[in-house]
Amino acid sequence: MLNRILVAVPFWRRGSQDPSTAKSRLNSIPARADFLKVTTGWGLSDYEARQLFGVSRGEHRQLKKGRNTTLAREQSARILLLAEIYKGLHVLYGTRQADAWVRVPNTNPIFGGDRPLDYMLQGGTVAVARVRDFVGCWSSYSNRK
């Protein structure tokens, strides 16, 4: 089961006076584990993982090593969204098909024949959220027996 624990540290506790630069600290082991499950399960290259999660090389290195790292709220949100996509796909399909789904061209109109991975890489957080809604809709439906 994927855990979605992201701990936000309020900007005023870190001395910053500008809420637009507020960062959240990803300091839960389950959230880092979710990051690793997604990257290894989908077989993401380092470049794909950095683009998909919206992190720098240094942040990516810290996450891969399982260390605490400070991320912007959007980056933390992406980890949460991608973990939900990962979990939803595993509810819908077996492990092998769920992990391959992001790399197979999809005829659904939102993907336009592209691979869901390419759609998310090109569209950023908005595209990741749309894919999460798409997968969540079907995975919720399949659980209603």
KOLPA-88763 format. One record per residue (C-alpha): x, y, z. Coordinates in nm, 2 decimals. Layout:
N
+--------+--------+--------+
!     c1 !     c2 !     c3 !
+--------+--------+--------+
!      X !      Y !      Z !
...
+--------+--------+--------+
end
This chain:
145
+--------+--------+--------+
!     c1 !     c2 !     c3 !
+--------+--------+--------+
!   0.00 !   0.00 !   0.00 !
!   0.13 !   0.34 !  -0.09 !
!   0.15 !   0.59 !   0.19 !
!   0.10 !   0.96 !   0.11 !
!   0.25 !   1.14 !   0.40 !
!   0.40 !   1.48 !   0.31 !
!   0.49 !   1.70 !   0.60 !
!   0.47 !   2.07 !   0.53 !
!   0.69 !   2.31 !   0.73 !
!   0.52 !   2.65 !   0.74 !
!   0.73 !   2.92 !   0.59 !
!   0.73 !   3.14 !   0.90 !
!   0.90 !   2.86 !   1.10 !
!   1.19 !   2.86 !   0.86 !
!   1.25 !   3.24 !   0.87 !
!   1.12 !   3.31 !   0.52 !
!   0.88 !   3.61 !   0.49 !
!   0.76 !   3.53 !   0.14 !
!   0.50 !   3.26 !   0.12 !
!   0.55 !   3.22 !  -0.25 !
!   0.90 !   3.07 !  -0.18 !
!   0.77 !   2.84 !   0.09 !
!   0.90 !   2.49 !   0.07 !
!   0.78 !   2.17 !   0.23 !
!   1.01 !   1.91 !   0.38 !
!   0.96 !   1.56 !   0.24 !
!   1.08 !   1.38 !   0.55 !
!   0.86 !   1.08 !   0.57 !
!   1.00 !   0.74 !   0.48 !
!   0.68 !   0.62 !   0.32 !
!   0.67 !   0.92 !   0.08 !
!   1.03 !   0.87 !  -0.03 !
!   0.94 !   0.50 !  -0.07 !
!   0.65 !   0.60 !  -0.30 !
!   0.90 !   0.80 !  -0.51 !
!   1.13 !   0.50 !  -0.54 !
!   0.84 !   0.26 !  -0.62 !
!   0.72 !   0.49 !  -0.91 !
!   1.07 !   0.54 !  -1.05 !
!   1.17 !   0.17 !  -1.04 !
!   0.83 !   0.03 !  -1.12 !
!   0.80 !   0.24 !  -1.44 !
!   1.16 !   0.20 !  -1.52 !
!   1.22 !   0.57 !  -1.54 !
!   1.56 !   0.70 !  -1.64 !
!   1.71 !   0.96 !  -1.42 !
!   1.62 !   1.23 !  -1.68 !
!   1.26 !   1.11 !  -1.70 !
!   1.23 !   1.10 !  -1.32 !
!   1.37 !   1.45 !  -1.28 !
!   1.13 !   1.59 !  -1.55 !
!   0.83 !   1.40 !  -1.42 !
!   0.88 !   1.49 !  -1.06 !
!   1.00 !   1.84 !  -1.14 !
!   1.32 !   1.81 !  -0.93 !
!   1.68 !   1.91 !  -0.98 !
!   1.97 !   1.67 !  -1.01 !
!   2.06 !   1.73 !  -0.65 !
!   1.71 !   1.68 !  -0.52 !
!   1.67 !   1.37 !  -0.73 !
!   2.00 !   1.23 !  -0.59 !
!   1.88 !   1.29 !  -0.24 !
!   1.54 !   1.12 !  -0.30 !
!   1.72 !   0.82 !  -0.47 !
!   1.94 !   0.78 !  -0.16 !
!   1.64 !   0.80 !   0.07 !
!   1.76 !   1.11 !   0.24 !
!   1.54 !   1.40 !   0.37 !
!   1.52 !   1.68 !   0.12 !
!   1.33 !   2.01 !   0.10 !
!   1.10 !   2.04 !  -0.20 !
!   0.87 !   2.31 !  -0.33 !
!   0.50 !   2.24 !  -0.28 !
!   0.45 !   2.16 !  -0.65 !
!   0.72 !   1.90 !  -0.63 !
!   0.56 !   1.74 !  -0.32 !
!   0.22 !   1.75 !  -0.50 !
!   0.37 !   1.57 !  -0.80 !
!   0.50 !   1.29 !  -0.58 !
!   0.16 !   1.25 !  -0.43 !
!  -0.02 !   1.26 !  -0.77 !
!   0.23 !   1.01 !  -0.93 !
!   0.19 !   0.78 !  -0.63 !
!  -0.18 !   0.78 !  -0.67 !
!  -0.15 !   0.70 !  -1.04 !
!   0.08 !   0.42 !  -0.96 !
!  -0.16 !   0.28 !  -0.70 !
!  -0.46 !   0.32 !  -0.92 !
!  -0.29 !   0.14 !  -1.21 !
!  -0.21 !  -0.15 !  -0.97 !
!  -0.58 !  -0.16 !  -0.86 !
!  -0.69 !  -0.19 !  -1.23 !
!  -0.42 !  -0.42 !  -1.36 !
!  -0.16 !  -0.67 !  -1.25 !
!   0.18 !  -0.55 !  -1.17 !
!   0.33 !  -0.62 !  -1.51 !
!   0.06 !  -0.44 !  -1.71 !
!   0.03 !  -0.16 !  -1.46 !
!   0.39 !  -0.08 !  -1.48 !
!   0.39 !  -0.10 !  -1.86 !
!   0.08 !   0.12 !  -1.90 !
!   0.27 !   0.45 !  -1.89 !
!   0.50 !   0.34 !  -2.18 !
!   0.23 !   0.21 !  -2.42 !
!   0.07 !   0.45 !  -2.67 !
!  -0.29 !   0.52 !  -2.56 !
!  -0.58 !   0.60 !  -2.80 !
!  -0.78 !   0.79 !  -2.54 !
!  -0.84 !   1.14 !  -2.66 !
!  -0.65 !   1.30 !  -2.37 !
!  -0.33 !   1.13 !  -2.48 !
!  -0.39 !   1.17 !  -2.86 !
!  -0.22 !   0.84 !  -2.94 !
!   0.09 !   0.93 !  -2.73 !
!   0.23 !   0.74 !  -2.43 !
!   0.09 !   0.86 !  -2.10 !
!   0.44 !   0.91 !  -1.98 !
!   0.52 !   1.15 !  -2.27 !
!   0.19 !   1.33 !  -2.20 !
!   0.29 !   1.38 !  -1.84 !
!   0.65 !   1.48 !  -1.92 !
!   0.53 !   1.75 !  -2.17 !
!   0.23 !   1.88 !  -1.97 !
!   0.38 !   1.92 !  -1.62 !
!   0.17 !   1.91 !  -1.30 !
!  -0.15 !   1.98 !  -1.48 !
!  -0.11 !   1.68 !  -1.71 !
!  -0.01 !   1.46 !  -1.41 !
!  -0.32 !   1.57 !  -1.23 !
!  -0.54 !   1.49 !  -1.54 !
!  -0.39 !   1.14 !  -1.56 !
!  -0.45 !   1.09 !  -1.19 !
!  -0.81 !   1.18 !  -1.24 !
!  -0.84 !   0.96 !  -1.54 !
!  -0.68 !   0.66 !  -1.37 !
!  -0.87 !   0.73 !  -1.04 !
!  -1.20 !   0.74 !  -1.22 !
!  -1.15 !   0.39 !  -1.36 !
!  -0.98 !   0.24 !  -1.06 !
!  -1.27 !   0.36 !  -0.83 !
!  -1.52 !   0.23 !  -1.08 !
!  -1.36 !  -0.12 !  -1.09 !
!  -1.37 !  -0.14 !  -0.71 !
!  -1.75 !  -0.09 !  -0.68 !
!  -1.87 !  -0.45 !  -0.73 !
+--------+--------+--------+
end
